[in-house]
Amino acid sequence: SLFKEGEYVDVTGTTKGKGFSGVMKRHGFSGGPKTHGQREHPRSAGSIGQASDPSRVFKGMKMAGQYGNKRMTARNLEIVQVDKENNQILLKGAVPGANNGIVYITK
């Protein structure tokens, strides 16, 4: 068998897509105040830059957008059990992707 119990492997898969998400869900921003004059944007990002200098938004600014549906590798997951009859491997830890999704296991 290629894999043995007790070994550690890397598992690569496609994460579950979350659609177009705001900055609170996507980047963990805390949001703005819910009261005291705040009316329309309690979940917005706030300011995204300075004034007339530098007159632009810096590259890499965390904003709302597509979240999930990306390739991700979970490293160093332990093999708990190898079932040769059913062609299955039991891993300890979280595996990226939806149920019945395709994953790649590498040593």
C-alpha positions as CSV (number, residue, x, y, z in Angstrom):
1,S,0.0,0.0,0.0
2,L,1.2,3.5,-0.8
3,F,-0.1,5.0,2.5
4,K,0.4,3.6,6.0
5,E,-1.2,4.4,9.4
6,G,0.6,7.0,11.4
7,E,2.1,8.8,8.4
8,Y,1.4,12.5,7.8
9,V,0.1,13.7,4.4
10,D,-0.9,16.9,2.6
11,V,-4.4,17.1,1.2
12,T,-5.2,19.5,-1.6
13,G,-8.8,20.4,-2.6
14,T,-11.1,23.2,-3.7
15,T,-12.7,25.0,-0.8
16,K,-16.5,25.5,-0.6
17,G,-17.5,28.7,-2.5
18,K,-19.3,31.4,-0.4
19,G,-20.2,33.7,-3.3
20,F,-19.8,37.5,-3.2
21,S,-19.1,38.2,0.5
22,G,-18.6,41.5,2.4
23,V,-15.5,42.4,4.3
24,M,-16.8,41.2,7.7
25,K,-17.3,37.6,6.5
26,R,-14.4,37.6,4.0
27,H,-11.6,39.3,6.1
28,G,-13.0,39.3,9.6
29,F,-13.5,43.1,9.9
30,S,-15.5,44.2,13.0
31,G,-17.8,46.6,11.2
32,G,-18.9,50.0,12.3
33,P,-21.1,51.2,15.1
34,K,-24.7,49.9,15.1
35,T,-26.1,53.1,16.8
36,H,-25.2,56.7,17.6
37,G,-25.9,58.2,14.2
38,Q,-24.8,55.3,12.1
39,R,-27.6,54.7,9.6
40,E,-26.8,52.7,6.4
41,H,-23.4,51.0,6.6
42,P,-22.9,49.0,9.9
43,R,-21.1,46.2,7.9
44,S,-19.0,48.3,5.6
45,A,-15.2,48.5,5.5
46,G,-14.9,52.2,6.3
47,S,-12.1,54.2,4.7
48,I,-10.0,52.6,1.9
49,G,-7.3,55.2,1.6
50,Q,-6.0,58.7,2.3
51,A,-6.8,62.1,0.7
52,S,-5.2,63.9,-2.3
53,D,-1.8,62.4,-1.5
54,P,-1.4,59.6,-2.6
55,S,-4.7,60.0,-4.6
56,R,-5.1,56.3,-5.1
57,V,-6.1,53.1,-3.4
58,F,-3.1,50.9,-2.5
59,K,-2.7,47.5,-4.1
60,G,-3.9,44.6,-1.9
61,M,-6.6,46.5,0.0
62,K,-9.0,44.1,1.6
63,M,-12.4,44.6,0.1
64,A,-15.6,42.7,-0.5
65,G,-15.6,40.1,-3.3
66,Q,-15.6,36.4,-4.2
67,Y,-14.9,34.2,-1.2
68,G,-14.0,30.5,-1.3
69,N,-13.8,28.3,-4.3
70,K,-10.1,28.4,-4.2
71,R,-7.4,25.7,-4.2
72,M,-6.1,25.0,-0.7
73,T,-3.7,22.5,0.9
74,A,-4.2,21.2,4.4
75,R,-0.8,20.1,5.6
76,N,0.4,17.4,8.0
77,L,-2.9,15.5,8.4
78,E,-2.4,12.1,10.2
79,I,-3.5,8.9,8.6
80,V,-5.6,7.1,11.3
81,Q,-6.7,4.1,9.3
82,V,-6.3,2.6,5.8
83,D,-9.2,0.5,4.5
84,K,-7.9,-1.5,1.5
85,E,-11.2,-3.4,0.9
86,N,-13.3,-0.2,0.5
87,N,-10.4,1.9,-0.9
88,Q,-10.6,4.5,1.8
89,I,-8.2,6.5,4.0
90,L,-9.3,7.9,7.3
91,L,-7.6,11.2,8.2
92,K,-7.4,13.2,11.4
93,G,-8.4,16.9,10.8
94,A,-10.3,19.0,8.4
95,V,-10.2,18.3,4.6
96,P,-10.8,21.2,2.2
97,G,-13.9,21.1,0.0
98,A,-17.5,19.9,-0.1
99,N,-18.7,16.4,0.6
100,N,-17.9,14.0,-2.2
101,G,-15.3,16.5,-3.6
102,I,-12.1,15.4,-5.3
103,V,-9.0,15.8,-3.2
104,Y,-5.3,15.0,-3.9
105,I,-3.3,13.3,-1.2
106,T,0.5,13.7,-1.2
107,K,3.2,12.5,1.1
